[in-house]
Amino acid sequence: MKRISLNYNDLKSLNNVELLHVPESIEIGNISTDSRTIKKGDLFVALAGDKFDGHEYVRQVIKAGAGAVLVSKDKAAKLNINKTPCITVPDTTKALGEMATQWRNKFTGRVIAITGSNGKTTTKETLASILKEKYKVVATSKNYNNHIGVPMTIFQVSNDDDYLVLEMGTNHPGEIEYLAEIAQPDVALITNIGASHLEFLGTIKGVRREKTALFKATEERGGTIYINIDDKMLKPLAKDYDKTVLFGSRNSADVVGKIKGYDRHGFPIVKIDGPEKKFEVTLPLYGKNNGLNVLAASAVALHEGVGKHDIIDGIKSLQSPKQRLEPKEFSKGLLLDDTYNANPESMLSAFEVLRNIKTYKNKWLILGDMFELGESSGKMHQALAAPLMKIDDIRVLTIGDQMYNLFKELKRYYVPVWHAHTRETLLSNIAETDFSNSVVLVKGSRGMRMEEFVGVIMEKYK
């Protein structure tokens, strides 16, 4: 394996660094922030957060054989590190990002970065699966897409690898710009712009401003920018960049994708028309939006030289990401675990999935609050009623202060709906409900801990 490593000069160039007992011959081939997984010779980076402080474990990792430690200057004197190579910096988190940039600049393969309000994890997983049919690929694990997860993913790549596929997330201004500066992408893709994290990003335009920092960093590197022309917030940007690939359902796109229909189980049948390549595939994932995610990934793959048969094979090997419309079969029924997170766009996508599933008579929805929607939160929850009523044979259980707005709206139209003011009440409702011959969707924002209710239903029909 052609490992990438950091040397003495790399460490010496960190911002306001001091090197203590660090030999000029040092080579750092593995970087860890987890004291539980330290191996001999690793560099341990002591990160400090609201609920933890890695500096408390420095003595432990030295005993475990760490080759060096990187610590905060204001805490170094109290650690009694002795002769262990020690790197001190003002901010260990920022130093982690600086080292990730150094590592990335030594990588000879291509870096693809993906962000967006919805679908970025599925698009990342799809693209990685497709590229692996032909190339060696490292991709973001799970959803490790923040200021710590992105650097730690970069440290996993070697020069035996052809591609590094990174997912980037944000909920505060400036985070995408920071991550993009670290990653220096050759390819950038934004899945869409939607009403996510409005509490911190303010407006839809604020979301776009935050996400498109990825495009700016990629263009500065001379990279290629992929634009979803079905998204009204992204389409106007096509003229702003030199090297673009347009994808979407319109025939004016460079790569056109259309959903031809759905099989009886609710899976989309997608037709993709790219440069000199056309193919059709039934997805193993639910949802119209996943059709668009697959289109986005296929657009990149086609322009990276992957053949259509490899693309089809990569798509067919996909599995639903955990807690993202993840199907779980139970006795005489199907549960869709969509509990990872929620916003208005992903709610509508999940409702569309229920409409297209024809194998079960009844449709149950267990819905929790959507967070970070700002002052319009109540109206956004209430507005879910109209698309919900397009689903035949629905029954709805709601929980949360904001979902009470949806409950009241559905009651006006005599939809079978019950609201739980406490978790105990909802657990009782679930225990008393017969979900036989039903598909059950469970969804809500992360803080609502909706996965607890998934577990209860699955245990009930064990």
C-alpha angles and dihedrals in degrees: 000000000000095000120198115223140178119236137199094276091052091053092044091056095059115117112278092343129170120197117208119190090343111149119222088235094063118133119187110203099162132035124195137180094185116087090198094065102041115141129194111287096015123139108236115209112202106216122188123209139166093275104026143034120203090201088077089068101046095103089048094054092046089056088048090058105264109173093214141351131221113208142165115273093230092056101038097088093057095052099072092215095167113186099348110120104262129191115196124195136165093246121021094195092056090046088054088057092047091052090048089056090051090050092048092051089057092052112101097195129081126278120214118190124196130189137154143134093268137013100022095124093048092045090050092048092046094049092046091050091051095046091049089065087072110009144040108260139185115194138178109281115234104322101323090147106135138089090291102032095052095053092045090052091050090054089060095064125095133184089259086071123088100198140027112198112196130190116207125199133185143179100167131056116268098024097107091046089053094048093045091052088054096045100040093202125214090198129031129191131178112195096202145315116247145152098290127135092002089153089072104020094046105211141012087265088053089054090051092048090053096046097044091061081085091060092050094053092047094049091050087058092049092250133150122265122208115208127195102219091189088069110084091208094052104036095075090057093067091091094051099070134059103218111042140154115200120211132179145097095291120097090233090070122101089230115030123199128182133177106232093190143291133279118236091268090059099253116144121244107215130195117199125193114191136160103313091334131095128175144156127217139173108229123230087215130080126240144049088253090059087056087057091045091053090048091053092049092045091051090057093043093051092052090046089059102258115150123237095248091055089048092051092047091048091051094047091054092058123118126198110267113248113279093001106110085314109175118228118180120213134174107308094344151064128234122201109207105205095154101123093093144320142217131157095272095050090046091056090048091052092049089053090054091056091050091056099049108096101170097085128053101214131052120206124186124194106189133185132188123294110227135211096033096128124211094341094059097108094050092046091055091046091050091063089076097077097055090041092058090059089071115090121233097007129168121184136205116188135188133182138054093271096045087058085077090059091045092055092048094050091048089058088062095043094246111160100256136152126191124209117205091192136035089239091058092050091048088052091049091051092049091054097044125095108220095179116139089011141118110222123202117198115189142154143122120298095257091058091069091218091166087080089068091048089056092049093052093047090048091048092058097036 
